Structures are given as C-alpha cells and as structure tokens.
Amino acid sequence: FESIVNPFRGFDKVELKAEKEFNGKPCHVLALSREGFETTWFLDKKTHLKEGAVELVKVSKGSVRVLTVYANYTEHEKGFKYADRIEVNNGMHKAVIRVKQFKVDVEMDNGVFDMPK
C-alpha cells in the first residue's frame, strides 16, 4: 500500500531522463534505483499515467529484464484512474492481470491483516 501513497519511497535515486516513446505514446522517462534494483517508468506525457515499466531484477545468475505494460485505464466513481489490464513479461513467461472490480472505502475486519498462523 505504501508504494501507492508514495511510489518513490525506498529508492535512493530518482532521475528524469530524456523523453521516449513507449507502446506508441510519447512518455516522460523516470529512472529509479536502490541497491540491487533498477526500474524505468514510462509516464504518458499528456495524462501522466504510468504506461509501463522495465525492471532489472537480480537473480542467482545475473539479472532478468521484466517488462510491465499498463493498459485500458478506467475512471473510478471516486475520480481516479486505474489500469484494468496489466501485462508482465520476463522473456520466458507472460502474465496478464485483469482488474474486474476496484472497491474503495470498504468496511473490513482488521483480522485480514494478521499474519498467518
């Protein structure tokens, strides 16, 4: 949840790079890093919504490039937009996440946040 409130928390360096096209759209490019992790975000120049990200994830034998594409932004009744289609591809596997429902201000039992026993 913290990454939604402050997406830059935990990074040692955030740098605005040259503009670049991503998925057919002109984007601002942000390079973010911390020890052992690098990611590049592509933000739509017009809407400032996140169009995608490229991450270098360290694994035992080097690093893996992970591409994430955010698509089909939908406006929530509370006024914010969210991607209802997220594609994650690491070169060997591709996952597609579809958001069918996005609830806000839902009453919940605090027990759902307890650590499993």
N, C-alpha and C positions, 0 to 999 in steps of 0.2 A: 504494500500500500504506500509506503514511503516514497517509492520511485514515481508514483503518480503525483503526489503532492510536491515533491522536489526531485525532478528527474536527474539533476546534476549531482545530487548527494552521493558521496563515496568516490567521486572522480578527483584525481589530483590535477588534471589538466583538461580544460575545455577550450577549443580553438576554432574560430570561424575560418574556414578555408574558402577557396575560390568556388564560384557558383558552378553547378554541373547539372546535366540532365539526368534524371532518374525515372525509369519507367515512362518515358515520353514527356515528362514535365520538367520545366526549369526549377531547380531547387537550390536552396542555401545548403551548404555542407558544413556540418559540425564534426570535429574530431574530438573524441573523449577518451581519456585513458587513466588507468591506475596500474599499479604494479601487477603484471601478469595478464592484463586485459586491455584490449583496444576495441573501440567501436566507432563507426562513422554513421552519422544520421543524415538523412536527406529530408529537408523540410520544404514543402511546396512554397515557392516564392509568393504566391498570391494568398493562399489560405493559412500558411504557416503550420499546416497539419503534417504529421510525420508520414512520409510516403514509403520510407524504407530504412533499413539499417544493414550494415555489413560489419560483422564481428570477427575478430581473430581470437579463437578460443584455444588456449594451450591444452594439449593432451600429452600423454606419456612420450610420444614420438614426434614432437613438433607442435604444430598448430593446425586448426581446422577453420576454414572460412565459412561462416554461416550468414546466409542472405535471408533477410526478413522483408516481406512486402506487405504493406497495409493498404487495403482497398475497400471500396464501397462504403465510404463514410456516411453514416446515418445520423440525423439530428434527433437527439433525445428530447422528450417533452420538457425536460428541465433546461433545455437550451444549449447543451454542449454536444459536440460531435464525437463519434467513436467509429473505428473501423469495424465493420461486421464480418470482414474476411481478412485473415492473416495467414500468409504463407511463409513457412520456414523451411529453408533448403540448405543442407550441409554438403551437397555434392553427391552424397550417396543415398540420402533419404529426404523425402519431401513430406511435410505435414501441412494440412490445411485446417485452420481453425475457423469455424463459423459461429458467430455470436448471434444467437436467436432471440435472446432476451437480456436486457440490461436494467436491473432494478436499482432504484435509489431510495434511501430513507426507509428501508425495510426493517421492521422490528425483528430482532434476532435474540436467541438465547445466548448469553455470553459464553456458555459452555462450548460452543462450536470452536472457540479459540484455544481451548485447553489442549495441552499436549496429550497425544495418545498414550494409553497406559500399556 
